Every structure is written in C-alpha cells, then in structure tokens.
C-alpha cells in the first residue's frame, strides 16, 4: 500500500513539474501589461528618453516578438555596424519598463513557473531573511538577473546590469557579435566589437557611442559627448560613474563560470538542465517500480 502511494505521488509530482516546464517554455511570464509598469513606461522621466531616441509617439511597450523582429530587420539593413548598434540599443530600451518601476521584488523574484529548482532556493532565501539571517545567495533569486536574453527580455523589466548582460547575450547568440561588460562604479553598460573596433552601448538608456571605454578616457571630446548625452535625457548622474575609481571590464556574462565573468551563477547554469532531467528521471523510476517484476522476468532471457 505504501509503495503504491509513493509511486502515484512520484508520478503526480513528475508530471506536474514537466507540465510546468512545458507551459513556461511556450508561455513565459511577461509583465508588459501590468498597469504599474505601463505607468512607469510613460512617466515623465522615461518619456524624456523616449523623446530623445525619437520614440516619443509610442503607445505601448514593445512586445518580445516585435523586439526580435525589429532587431533582425535592423541587422538586415545595417549589418555589423555602429548604425546597427545604435538602433538595436534603442529597440532594446523601448521593449522594457524602466528600473524605477519594474525592478521591484514583485517582478524580479524567481517564480515556480520559471525555474522550480531556483524557486525552492528563493523560498529558502526568504526564510533566512525573515529570521534575521544573512541570505546564503545574497538575494540573487529574489532580485533575479538572467544572462539568457530570452528569459530577461520576455519579462519586460529592467536594471542596468540586467540589461547589459541580456543585451550582450542577445548580440552574441543572435548575431555573433563579441562584447565586454563594462562595470562602472554605479552603472553597467557594454562595449561590442564591430570591425575590430569596440563601441559603447547603454541598453538601459537606449544609447550608443562610436568609441570604446578606453577611447572615452583618452579623449576630452568623448567625455564631453557622454556628459552632454546623459544630461539631455535627464540622467546626468550616470555620466559621473564613468569617472569613478573601480571601473572594470569583464569578458563574459554568466551563468557559466569562466575567468573574468560578470554575473556567474552555477546554480542557474545547472538547474536549467536539471529542471527537465529530474522529472524525467522520476518517470523512469515510476515505470521501473510499476513494472519491476516484468523487467526482472525478462532479464532472465538476456
């Protein structure tokens, strides 16, 4: 009796987990229709940036599918060029709600649907914090940043570091464009390698500059251009971060851990596989337990 209950329970759990994975694969979480995020998208602060990048007449947040379609169209027109980077940075910006509204625990924390293994870790984190203890994972699964552009972009929420690693991942995977993550002391952006030249992009603000981070430091003209551009969009505080100490260049984004990686996350890397492998393994165990006698009988003939 106990064995039968265990088998049925294991079957139920494995089927639920597989169905959750399949559902999330075809219908991932998208917050673009959230009224609060829509309000933030058309806030005075964000509207100033939309106007600057000639997108002030928008009536909605660009959907994930339309974002990818628009990016592909721009790449087909401009190819691997600064013009493409400039347009792609704008497209990425108009596809998400601003950090001031979207980077809240309500939206950022990993959900059961998205990755049930990381969800368990998130709950563990929350229990630790509620009992006044330091989080073992430093809040990584409560304020979750994904290096997978599909995961990040489909959510429609943003933070400078999230946008940088997601946009870099998109450029590399979709267009084979190499990049560096530029970790400023208070802001994160990227530089991409186009025709043997590195060019800066700030997808969080929809901006691109036709020079590298080193060329920024070596040129007063470039420094003035960055300063003036951020002032025009009402974000002069971000330009200040360029000149702070502690700025660093990273070669890769996570989750895979390699040398000089920004946002390495071993647990995300492995659970993306194990969230599928474990329920399938459970089903195999169920099948074996249900047909154990038949399997053992057949083994006698082999």
Buried (B, 14 or more C-beta within 10 A) or exposed (E): EEEEEEBEEBBEBBBEBBEBBEEBEEEBBBBBEBEBBBEBBBBEEBBBBBEBBEBEEEEEBBBBEBBBEBBEEBBEEBEBBBBBBBBBBBBBBBBBBBBEBBBBEEBBBBBBBBBBBBBBBBBBBBEBEEEEEEBEBEBBBBBBBBBBBBBBBBBBBBBBBBBBBBBBBBBBEBBEBEBBBBBBEBBBBBBBBBEEEBBBBBBBBBBBBBBBBEBBEEEEEBBEBBBEBBEBBBBEEBBBBBBEEEBEBBEBBBBBEEEEBBBBBEBBBBBBEEBBEBBEEBBEBBEEBBEEEEEEEEEEEE
